[in-house]
Amino acid sequence: MVAESERELLLLAGRLCLGTAHDAEALALLHLPLNWSLLASQAMAEGMGGLLAYELRRLARAYDLDLPLAPFTRALHNTFACNGAFFAELAALRKELQRHGRQVILLKGGALLETVYQGHLGLRPLSDLDLLVKASDLSCVKDILLRRGFRPVSATSPFLTNGPTAFDLHTDLIGATRIRRRALAFQFDAEALWRDATQLDAQDSTLLLLSPPHQFLHLAVHALKHSFSRLIWCVDLGLVWQRLRWEELVSEAVASGTLRPLAYVLWSLEHLMGVQIPSHVRAALPQLSRLERLFLEAVARRRNMIALGEVMVALSVPERRERLGYLLEFSFPNRHVLAEVFPTTPAWLVYPRRLSQLLAIGLRESGRSLLALGKWREAGRS
C-alpha cells in the first residue's frame, strides 16, 4: 500500500486535472520528503503515470522546482508511444470499415483520449481498444482484423491481439455475452445506445461515441466490476461528469438499473476527487448498506480487491435467488469464457485452474483483512 503523502499526491494529480484542487495543495506536499520510486511505481499501477508526469512537469516549470522528473517523463513518453500504435491500428481499421459501410462505437479509454483528454495521448494509458459492434457486423470486423494480422486469444474470443496492440469487440455494454446473468443487474437499451451515439468526426459516420449519460454509466459499471482498482478510472469519470446534465444521467440510471453503480461512483468522486455532488442528485440515489460502505471505504484506502467488485454487482440484481446464480456463473462461467482467461491452458484444466485462482484470491483477501483488523485494533489501544 502506498504511503500517505505519496497517495495524496496521486489524488491531487487527479484533482488538479478536474479543477477540484489548487497548486498550493500540491506544493505543500512536494516540499515534504517523498519516496519518489514508490510514487512512480504506484502511479503506473493506478494508470496515473502520464497524468502525474504532466502535472509534475507543469508545477516544476511554473514554480521553478527541482524535481526528479526523469522516471515520470519516461512514463509520459512511453504512454504516448504505446497509444500512438493503438490509434494507428484504429485509423487502418476505420478505413476498412468505411469501405464496407460499417459502424462501430469506440468505448472507454480510446473514446476518452479523443474527447475529454483532448487528444493528448500521453495522459491516459490503454491496454486495448474497446469497440461496440452490432452483432450482424461482428464477423466482418473480425475478418478485417484477421487480415491485418490480429489473432483471437482463443478460438471463439472477440479479443484479438497483434503484438502489443489489441482490440476487444463487444456486442453489448455489460459483458452479458460472457456472463449471461449480468443482464439481470443492468439492461442498457441497445437501440438507444446506437440512436444517441454521436460521430467522432462530423465528416465520417464510421466511428461513433456513446452519449455522455451512456458513457458515464458504462464506465461506472466497468469500474465497479474491477473494484475501482485503477485511480485513473475516477479521473475518467470526473471528466465525463463535467459534460453531463444531472436529469438525463439519473433518468438513464433508473432505466438501465445502474443506480447503485452510480451511487458508488459519485461517493468515490466526492471522497477521492473532491467533486461536489448536487443535493438533488444525492437524494435520487439508493441508501447504501453497511457492506457497500465498507467496500467504498476500502476503495478510498486504495486496497486492491479485484474480485469484490463482482460481489457488489450482485447487489444490483433485484431477486435474491438470482444473486446467487449470478455469483456462481461469475465464479465458474462457460468453458469458452475461461478459455479467454487462460488461453494456454488445456480445456480439461480450465475449471481446476479457475478454482485454484479463486482460492488464491480468497486467501489473499482474508490475509489482508486480518492484517487491516490487527492494525485497527493496535491503533485503538494506542
Sine and cosine of phi, psi and omega as CSV:
sin_phi,cos_phi,sin_psi,cos_psi,sin_omega,cos_omega
0.00,0.00,0.69,-0.72,-0.05,-1.00
-0.94,0.35,0.56,-0.83,0.00,-1.00
-0.92,0.39,0.31,-0.95,-0.17,-0.98
-0.88,0.48,-0.74,0.67,-0.05,-1.00
-0.91,0.42,-0.67,0.74,0.01,-1.00
-0.92,0.39,-0.64,0.77,0.04,-1.00
-0.88,0.47,-0.69,0.73,-0.03,-1.00
-0.91,0.41,-0.57,0.82,0.02,-1.00
-0.93,0.37,-0.61,0.79,0.09,-1.00
-0.88,0.47,-0.72,0.70,0.03,-1.00
-0.88,0.47,-0.64,0.77,-0.01,-1.00
-0.91,0.42,-0.56,0.83,0.06,-1.00
-0.87,0.49,-0.67,0.74,0.05,-1.00
-0.92,0.40,-0.67,0.74,-0.02,-1.00
-0.93,0.37,-0.59,0.80,0.06,-1.00
-0.90,0.44,-0.63,0.77,0.05,-1.00
-0.89,0.47,-0.60,0.80,-0.04,-1.00
-1.00,0.05,-0.17,0.99,-0.02,-1.00
0.98,0.18,0.35,0.94,0.00,-1.00
-0.97,-0.24,0.16,0.99,0.06,-1.00
-0.61,-0.79,0.23,-0.97,-0.02,-1.00
-0.89,-0.46,0.40,-0.92,-0.01,-1.00
-0.82,0.57,-0.57,0.82,-0.07,-1.00
-0.85,0.53,-0.57,0.82,0.02,-1.00
-0.91,0.42,-0.67,0.74,0.03,-1.00
-0.93,0.36,-0.64,0.77,-0.01,-1.00
-0.88,0.48,-0.60,0.80,0.03,-1.00
-0.89,0.46,-0.64,0.77,0.02,-1.00
-0.95,0.32,-0.61,0.79,-0.05,-1.00
-0.93,0.37,-0.28,0.96,0.07,-1.00
-1.00,0.01,0.00,1.00,0.09,-1.00
-1.00,-0.01,0.39,-0.92,0.11,-0.99
-0.93,0.37,0.83,-0.55,-0.06,-1.00
-0.86,-0.51,0.53,-0.85,0.12,-0.99
-1.00,0.03,1.00,-0.07,-0.13,-0.99
-0.93,0.38,-0.55,0.83,0.03,-1.00
-0.91,0.41,-0.69,0.72,0.05,-1.00
-0.89,0.45,-0.67,0.74,0.00,-1.00
-0.88,0.48,-0.70,0.72,-0.02,-1.00
-0.90,0.43,-0.70,0.72,-0.03,-1.00
-0.93,0.38,-0.62,0.78,0.01,-1.00
-0.94,0.35,-0.59,0.80,0.04,-1.00
-0.88,0.48,-0.66,0.75,0.03,-1.00
-0.92,0.40,-0.67,0.75,0.00,-1.00
-0.89,0.45,-0.54,0.84,-0.03,-1.00
-1.00,0.01,0.04,1.00,-0.06,-1.00
0.95,0.30,0.27,0.96,-0.11,-0.99
-0.97,-0.24,0.11,0.99,-0.10,-1.00
-0.85,0.53,-0.76,0.65,-0.03,-1.00
-0.92,0.40,-0.69,0.73,-0.03,-1.00
-0.92,0.39,-0.67,0.74,0.04,-1.00
-0.90,0.45,-0.67,0.75,0.03,-1.00
-0.86,0.51,-0.69,0.72,0.00,-1.00
-0.87,0.50,-0.73,0.69,-0.04,-1.00
-0.94,0.35,-0.64,0.77,0.01,-1.00
-0.91,0.42,-0.67,0.74,0.02,-1.00
-0.90,0.43,-0.65,0.76,0.02,-1.00
-0.89,0.45,-0.72,0.70,-0.01,-1.00
-0.91,0.41,-0.64,0.77,0.00,-1.00
-0.88,0.47,-0.65,0.76,0.01,-1.00
-0.94,0.33,-0.68,0.73,-0.10,-1.00
-0.94,0.35,-0.53,0.85,-0.12,-0.99
-0.85,-0.52,0.26,0.97,0.08,-1.00
0.80,0.60,0.80,0.60,-0.02,-1.00
-0.99,-0.13,0.59,-0.80,0.08,-1.00
-0.99,-0.14,1.00,-0.07,-0.06,-1.00
-0.91,-0.41,0.52,-0.86,0.04,-1.00
-0.97,0.22,0.98,0.17,-0.19,-0.98
-1.00,0.10,-0.24,0.97,-0.17,-0.99
-0.81,0.59,-0.77,0.63,-0.02,-1.00
-0.91,0.41,-0.50,0.86,0.00,-1.00
-0.96,0.26,-0.63,0.78,0.05,-1.00
-0.90,0.43,-0.64,0.77,0.06,-1.00
-0.87,0.49,-0.66,0.75,0.02,-1.00
-0.87,0.49,-0.67,0.74,0.01,-1.00
-0.89,0.45,-0.71,0.70,-0.02,-1.00
-0.93,0.38,-0.64,0.77,0.01,-1.00
-0.90,0.43,-0.67,0.74,0.03,-1.00
-0.89,0.46,-0.67,0.75,0.02,-1.00
-0.87,0.50,-0.72,0.70,-0.03,-1.00
-0.91,0.41,-0.71,0.71,-0.01,-1.00
-0.90,0.45,-0.70,0.71,0.00,-1.00
-0.92,0.39,-0.55,0.84,0.07,-1.00
-0.87,0.49,-0.62,0.78,0.04,-1.00
-0.91,0.42,-0.64,0.77,0.04,-1.00
-0.87,0.49,-0.73,0.68,-0.08,-1.00
-0.96,0.27,-0.41,0.91,0.13,-0.99
-0.91,0.42,-0.67,0.75,0.04,-1.00
-0.93,0.37,-0.59,0.80,0.03,-1.00
-0.90,0.43,-0.64,0.77,0.03,-1.00
-0.89,0.46,-0.65,0.76,0.03,-1.00
-0.92,0.40,-0.67,0.74,0.04,-1.00
-0.89,0.46,-0.64,0.77,-0.03,-1.00
-0.87,0.49,-0.65,0.76,0.03,-1.00
-0.88,0.47,-0.66,0.75,0.01,-1.00
-0.93,0.37,-0.61,0.79,0.03,-1.00
-0.91,0.42,-0.62,0.78,0.07,-1.00
-0.86,0.50,-0.68,0.74,-0.03,-1.00
-0.91,0.42,-0.56,0.83,-0.01,-1.00
-1.00,-0.04,-0.08,1.00,0.00,-1.00
0.93,0.37,0.60,0.80,-0.01,-1.00
-0.93,-0.37,0.36,-0.93,0.03,-1.00
-0.83,-0.55,0.51,-0.86,0.16,-0.99
-0.67,-0.74,0.37,-0.93,0.09,-1.00
-0.94,-0.33,0.84,-0.54,0.04,-1.00
-0.98,0.20,0.79,-0.62,-0.11,-0.99
-0.92,-0.39,0.24,-0.97,0.19,-0.98
0.76,0.65,-0.74,-0.67,-0.17,-0.98
-0.85,0.53,-0.65,0.76,0.00,-1.00
-0.86,0.50,-0.69,0.72,0.02,-1.00
-0.92,0.38,-0.60,0.80,-0.05,-1.00
-0.93,0.36,-0.64,0.76,0.02,-1.00
-0.87,0.49,-0.58,0.81,-0.03,-1.00
-0.98,0.22,-0.27,0.96,-0.11,-0.99
-0.85,-0.53,-0.99,0.15,-0.15,-0.99
-0.94,0.35,-0.42,0.91,0.08,-1.00
-1.00,-0.05,0.11,0.99,0.16,-0.99
0.82,0.58,0.59,0.81,0.08,-1.00
0.98,0.21,0.14,0.99,0.02,-1.00
-0.99,0.13,0.99,-0.14,-0.16,-0.99
-0.93,0.38,-0.29,0.96,-0.05,-1.00
-1.00,0.07,-0.17,0.98,-0.16,-0.99
-0.99,0.15,-0.44,0.90,-0.12,-0.99
-0.64,-0.76,0.85,-0.53,-0.05,-1.00
-0.96,0.27,0.46,-0.89,0.12,-0.99
-0.88,-0.48,0.64,-0.77,0.16,-0.99
-0.98,-0.19,-0.36,0.93,0.07,-1.00
-0.24,-0.97,0.07,-1.00,0.13,-0.99
-0.93,-0.36,0.84,-0.55,-0.02,-1.00
-0.99,-0.11,0.75,-0.66,0.00,-1.00
-0.80,-0.60,0.73,-0.68,0.17,-0.99
-1.00,-0.01,0.82,-0.58,-0.11,-0.99
-0.81,-0.58,0.64,-0.77,0.12,-0.99
-0.91,0.42,0.63,-0.78,-0.05,-1.00
-0.82,0.57,-0.59,0.81,-0.02,-1.00
-0.94,0.34,-0.30,0.96,-0.02,-1.00
-0.97,-0.23,-0.08,1.00,-0.13,-0.99
-0.86,0.51,-0.73,0.68,-0.05,-1.00
-0.90,0.44,-0.59,0.81,0.03,-1.00
-0.90,0.44,-0.73,0.68,-0.02,-1.00
-0.90,0.43,-0.66,0.75,0.03,-1.00
-0.89,0.46,-0.66,0.75,0.00,-1.00
-0.89,0.46,-0.64,0.77,0.04,-1.00
-0.87,0.49,-0.72,0.70,-0.02,-1.00
-0.93,0.38,-0.61,0.79,0.04,-1.00
-0.88,0.48,-0.64,0.77,0.01,-1.00
-0.93,0.38,-0.38,0.92,0.04,-1.00
-1.00,-0.01,0.14,0.99,0.09,-1.00
0.99,-0.11,0.05,1.00,0.05,-1.00
-0.98,0.21,0.51,-0.86,0.01,-1.00
-0.71,-0.70,0.65,-0.76,0.04,-1.00
-0.94,0.33,0.52,-0.86,-0.02,-1.00
-0.95,0.30,-0.33,0.94,0.14,-0.99
-0.54,-0.84,0.16,-0.99,-0.16,-0.99
-0.84,0.55,-0.62,0.78,-0.07,-1.00
-0.96,-0.27,0.11,0.99,-0.14,-0.99
-0.97,0.26,0.65,-0.76,0.15,-0.99
-1.00,0.03,0.14,0.99,0.03,-1.00
-0.98,-0.17,0.91,-0.41,-0.10,-1.00
-0.87,-0.49,0.68,-0.73,-0.06,-1.00
-0.82,-0.57,0.45,-0.89,0.12,-0.99
-0.54,-0.84,1.00,-0.10,-0.11,-0.99
0.90,0.44,-0.77,-0.64,-0.05,-1.00
-0.99,0.14,-0.10,0.99,-0.04,-1.00
-0.97,-0.22,0.46,-0.89,-0.05,-1.00
-0.45,-0.89,0.51,-0.86,0.14,-0.99
-0.86,-0.51,0.69,-0.72,0.11,-0.99
-0.91,-0.41,0.91,-0.41,-0.08,-1.00
-0.99,-0.11,0.77,-0.63,-0.03,-1.00
-0.85,-0.53,0.61,-0.79,0.14,-0.99
-0.95,-0.30,-0.02,1.00,0.14,-0.99
-0.53,-0.85,0.28,-0.96,-0.12,-0.99
-0.99,0.13,-0.34,0.94,-0.18,-0.98
-0.93,-0.36,0.07,1.00,0.01,-1.00
0.97,0.24,0.46,0.89,-0.01,-1.00
-0.94,0.33,-0.29,0.96,0.09,-1.00
-0.95,0.31,-0.36,0.93,0.03,-1.00
-0.99,-0.16,-0.71,0.70,0.06,-1.00
-0.88,-0.48,0.99,-0.11,-0.17,-0.99
-0.86,0.51,-0.66,0.75,-0.08,-1.00
-0.95,0.31,-0.09,1.00,0.09,-1.00
-0.89,0.46,-0.44,0.90,0.03,-1.00
-0.93,0.37,-0.24,0.97,0.10,-1.00
-0.95,0.31,-0.42,0.91,-0.02,-1.00
-1.00,-0.01,-0.75,0.67,-0.13,-0.99
-0.80,-0.60,0.64,-0.77,-0.04,-1.00
-0.64,-0.76,1.00,0.04,0.11,-0.99
-0.98,0.18,0.72,-0.69,0.02,-1.00
-0.96,0.27,0.95,-0.31,-0.08,-1.00
-0.86,0.51,-0.65,0.76,-0.02,-1.00
-0.89,0.45,-0.65,0.76,0.00,-1.00
-0.93,0.37,-0.58,0.81,0.02,-1.00
-0.84,0.54,-0.74,0.67,-0.03,-1.00
-0.96,0.28,-0.59,0.81,-0.01,-1.00
-0.91,0.41,-0.64,0.77,-0.09,-1.00
-1.00,0.00,-0.13,0.99,0.00,-1.00
-0.91,0.42,0.50,-0.87,-0.01,-1.00
-0.90,-0.45,0.38,-0.92,0.00,-1.00
-0.98,0.20,0.69,-0.72,0.10,-0.99
-0.92,0.40,-0.64,0.76,0.02,-1.00
-0.86,-0.50,0.83,-0.55,-0.06,-1.00
-0.87,0.50,-0.38,0.92,-0.03,-1.00
-1.00,-0.04,-0.02,1.00,-0.10,-0.99
-0.60,-0.80,0.88,-0.48,-0.04,-1.00
-1.00,-0.03,0.18,0.98,-0.05,-1.00
-0.96,0.30,-0.71,0.70,-0.11,-0.99
-0.95,-0.31,0.89,-0.46,-0.08,-1.00
-0.92,-0.40,0.26,-0.97,0.08,-1.00
-0.81,-0.59,0.56,-0.83,0.10,-0.99
-0.89,0.45,0.47,-0.88,0.15,-0.99
-0.89,0.46,0.44,-0.90,-0.04,-1.00
-0.79,0.61,-0.71,0.71,0.03,-1.00
-0.89,0.46,-0.69,0.72,0.03,-1.00
-0.90,0.44,-0.66,0.75,-0.01,-1.00
-0.89,0.45,-0.71,0.70,-0.04,-1.00
-0.88,0.48,-0.72,0.69,-0.05,-1.00
-0.94,0.33,-0.56,0.83,0.10,-0.99
-0.90,0.44,-0.71,0.71,0.05,-1.00
-0.88,0.47,-0.60,0.80,0.01,-1.00
-0.90,0.44,-0.72,0.70,0.01,-1.00
-0.90,0.43,-0.67,0.74,0.01,-1.00
-0.89,0.46,-0.72,0.69,0.01,-1.00
-0.88,0.47,-0.64,0.77,0.01,-1.00
-0.90,0.43,-0.72,0.69,-0.01,-1.00
-0.81,0.58,-0.54,0.84,-0.03,-1.00
-0.96,-0.27,0.39,0.92,0.13,-0.99
0.85,0.52,0.51,0.86,0.01,-1.00
0.79,0.62,0.61,0.79,-0.18,-0.98
-0.97,0.24,-0.14,0.99,0.06,-1.00
-0.84,-0.55,0.82,-0.58,-0.06,-1.00
-0.90,0.44,-0.47,0.88,-0.01,-1.00
-0.87,0.49,-0.45,0.89,0.03,-1.00
-0.91,0.42,-0.55,0.83,0.07,-1.00
-0.93,0.38,-0.61,0.79,0.06,-1.00
-0.90,0.43,-0.70,0.71,0.07,-1.00
-0.78,0.62,-0.79,0.62,-0.06,-1.00
-0.90,0.43,-0.62,0.78,0.03,-1.00
-0.90,0.44,-0.62,0.79,0.01,-1.00
-0.94,0.34,-0.65,0.76,0.05,-1.00
-0.93,0.38,-0.60,0.80,0.03,-1.00
-0.81,0.59,-0.59,0.81,-0.03,-1.00
-0.92,0.39,-0.27,0.96,-0.03,-1.00
-0.98,-0.20,0.10,0.99,-0.16,-0.99
-0.99,-0.14,0.41,-0.91,0.27,-0.96
-0.97,-0.23,0.82,-0.58,-0.12,-0.99
-0.83,0.55,-0.67,0.74,-0.10,-1.00
-0.88,0.48,-0.69,0.72,0.01,-1.00
-0.91,0.42,-0.63,0.77,-0.03,-1.00
-0.91,0.42,-0.76,0.65,-0.03,-1.00
-0.90,0.43,-0.66,0.75,0.02,-1.00
-0.87,0.49,-0.70,0.72,0.00,-1.00
-0.94,0.34,-0.56,0.83,0.04,-1.00
-0.90,0.43,-0.65,0.76,0.06,-1.00
-0.89,0.45,-0.72,0.70,-0.06,-1.00
-0.91,0.41,-0.56,0.83,-0.08,-1.00
-0.99,-0.12,0.00,1.00,0.01,-1.00
0.95,0.30,0.40,0.91,-0.08,-1.00
-0.95,-0.32,0.43,0.90,0.01,-1.00
-0.90,0.44,-0.64,0.77,-0.02,-1.00
-0.93,0.38,-0.75,0.66,0.11,-0.99
-0.84,0.55,-0.60,0.80,0.05,-1.00
-0.88,0.48,-0.68,0.73,0.01,-1.00
-0.89,0.46,-0.66,0.75,0.01,-1.00
-0.90,0.43,-0.68,0.74,-0.04,-1.00
-0.91,0.41,-0.71,0.70,-0.03,-1.00
-0.92,0.40,-0.58,0.81,0.11,-0.99
-0.87,0.50,-0.71,0.70,-0.03,-1.00
-0.92,0.40,-0.67,0.75,0.02,-1.00
-0.89,0.46,-0.62,0.78,-0.01,-1.00
-0.94,0.35,-0.72,0.69,-0.11,-0.99
-0.99,0.12,-0.48,0.88,-0.04,-1.00
-0.98,-0.18,-0.60,0.80,-0.13,-0.99
-0.94,-0.35,0.01,1.00,0.06,-1.00
0.93,0.36,0.36,0.93,0.00,-1.00
-0.97,0.22,0.72,-0.69,0.02,-1.00
-1.00,0.09,0.84,-0.55,-0.02,-1.00
-0.99,-0.16,0.85,-0.53,0.01,-1.00
-0.85,0.53,0.59,-0.81,-0.08,-1.00
-0.88,0.47,-0.57,0.82,-0.03,-1.00
-0.95,0.30,-0.44,0.90,0.11,-0.99
-0.95,0.31,-0.70,0.72,0.02,-1.00
-0.86,0.51,-0.61,0.79,-0.03,-1.00
-0.92,0.39,-0.39,0.92,-0.02,-1.00
-1.00,0.10,-0.12,0.99,-0.07,-1.00
-1.00,0.00,0.45,-0.90,0.03,-1.00
-0.95,0.33,0.46,-0.89,0.10,-0.99
-0.94,0.34,0.67,-0.74,-0.04,-1.00
-1.00,0.01,0.65,-0.76,0.05,-1.00
-0.98,0.22,0.13,-0.99,0.04,-1.00
-0.89,0.46,-0.65,0.76,0.02,-1.00
-0.87,0.49,-0.69,0.72,0.00,-1.00
-0.90,0.43,-0.64,0.77,0.01,-1.00
-0.93,0.38,-0.63,0.78,0.06,-1.00
-0.89,0.46,-0.65,0.76,0.05,-1.00
-0.87,0.49,-0.72,0.69,-0.04,-1.00
-0.94,0.35,-0.55,0.83,0.07,-1.00
-0.91,0.41,-0.59,0.81,0.08,-1.00
-0.92,0.39,-0.62,0.79,0.08,-1.00
-0.87,0.50,-0.70,0.71,-0.01,-1.00
-0.90,0.44,-0.52,0.85,0.03,-1.00
-0.99,0.13,-0.05,1.00,0.01,-1.00
0.89,0.46,0.66,0.75,0.15,-0.99
-0.99,0.12,0.78,-0.62,-0.08,-1.00
-1.00,0.08,0.99,-0.12,-0.04,-1.00
-0.85,-0.53,0.95,0.30,-0.19,-0.98
-0.86,0.52,-0.67,0.74,-0.09,-1.00
-0.95,0.31,-0.42,0.91,-0.11,-0.99
-0.92,0.38,-0.45,0.89,0.00,-1.00
-0.85,0.52,-0.64,0.77,0.01,-1.00
-0.92,0.38,-0.51,0.86,0.10,-0.99
-0.90,0.43,-0.64,0.77,0.02,-1.00
-0.94,0.35,-0.54,0.84,0.10,-1.00
-0.84,0.54,-0.62,0.78,-0.03,-1.00
-0.86,0.52,-0.46,0.89,-0.01,-1.00
-0.93,0.36,-0.28,0.96,0.05,-1.00
-1.00,0.04,-0.09,1.00,0.10,-0.99
-0.98,0.18,0.85,-0.52,-0.14,-0.99
-0.88,0.47,-0.69,0.72,-0.08,-1.00
-1.00,0.04,0.77,-0.64,-0.02,-1.00
-0.87,0.50,-0.65,0.76,-0.04,-1.00
-0.90,0.45,-0.59,0.81,-0.01,-1.00
-0.96,0.30,-0.39,0.92,0.02,-1.00
-0.89,0.45,-0.68,0.73,0.03,-1.00
-0.89,0.45,-0.66,0.75,0.04,-1.00
-0.87,0.49,-0.63,0.77,0.04,-1.00
-0.89,0.45,-0.73,0.68,-0.04,-1.00
-0.90,0.44,-0.59,0.81,0.05,-1.00
-0.91,0.40,-0.67,0.74,0.00,-1.00
-0.92,0.38,-0.64,0.77,0.06,-1.00
-0.89,0.45,-0.65,0.76,-0.03,-1.00
-0.92,0.38,-0.65,0.76,-0.04,-1.00
-0.73,-0.69,0.97,0.25,-0.03,-1.00
-0.96,0.30,-0.02,-1.00,0.02,-1.00
-0.85,0.52,0.44,-0.90,-0.08,-1.00
-0.85,0.53,-0.62,0.79,-0.04,-1.00
-0.92,0.39,-0.46,0.89,0.06,-1.00
-0.95,0.33,-0.69,0.72,0.03,-1.00
-0.92,0.40,-0.47,0.88,0.06,-1.00
-0.89,0.45,-0.49,0.87,0.09,-1.00
-0.95,0.30,-0.60,0.80,-0.01,-1.00
-0.95,0.32,-0.63,0.78,-0.02,-1.00
-0.85,-0.53,0.95,0.31,-0.15,-0.99
-0.91,0.41,-0.39,0.92,-0.03,-1.00
-0.99,-0.15,0.04,1.00,-0.04,-1.00
-1.00,-0.01,0.72,-0.70,0.06,-1.00
-0.85,0.53,0.51,-0.86,-0.10,-1.00
-0.82,0.57,-0.62,0.78,-0.07,-1.00
-0.96,0.30,-0.21,0.98,-0.04,-1.00
-0.97,-0.22,-0.08,1.00,-0.13,-0.99
-0.92,0.40,-0.61,0.79,-0.01,-1.00
-0.95,0.31,-0.69,0.72,0.12,-0.99
-0.85,0.52,-0.61,0.79,0.01,-1.00
-0.93,0.37,-0.62,0.78,0.05,-1.00
-0.89,0.46,-0.67,0.74,0.03,-1.00
-0.87,0.49,-0.71,0.71,0.00,-1.00
-0.91,0.42,-0.57,0.82,0.05,-1.00
-0.90,0.44,-0.71,0.70,0.00,-1.00
-0.90,0.43,-0.63,0.77,0.04,-1.00
-0.89,0.45,-0.65,0.76,0.01,-1.00
-0.90,0.43,-0.67,0.74,0.03,-1.00
-0.89,0.45,-0.69,0.72,0.01,-1.00
-0.87,0.49,-0.70,0.72,0.01,-1.00
-0.91,0.42,-0.66,0.75,-0.02,-1.00
-0.90,0.44,-0.72,0.69,-0.03,-1.00
-0.93,0.37,-0.58,0.81,0.06,-1.00
-0.89,0.45,-0.68,0.74,0.02,-1.00
-0.89,0.46,-0.68,0.73,0.03,-1.00
-0.90,0.44,-0.65,0.76,-0.01,-1.00
-0.90,0.43,-0.67,0.74,0.02,-1.00
-0.90,0.43,-0.64,0.77,0.02,-1.00
-0.90,0.43,-0.69,0.72,0.02,-1.00
-0.89,0.45,-0.65,0.76,0.03,-1.00
-0.89,0.46,-0.66,0.75,0.02,-1.00
-0.89,0.45,-0.65,0.76,0.02,-1.00
-0.92,0.40,-0.62,0.78,0.00,-1.00
-0.90,0.43,-0.69,0.72,0.02,-1.00
-0.91,0.41,-0.63,0.77,0.02,-1.00
-0.90,0.44,-0.65,0.76,0.03,-1.00
-0.91,0.43,-0.59,0.81,0.01,-1.00
-0.92,0.39,-0.53,0.85,-0.01,-1.00
-0.99,0.17,-0.36,0.93,-0.07,-1.00
-1.00,0.08,0.00,0.00,0.00,0.00
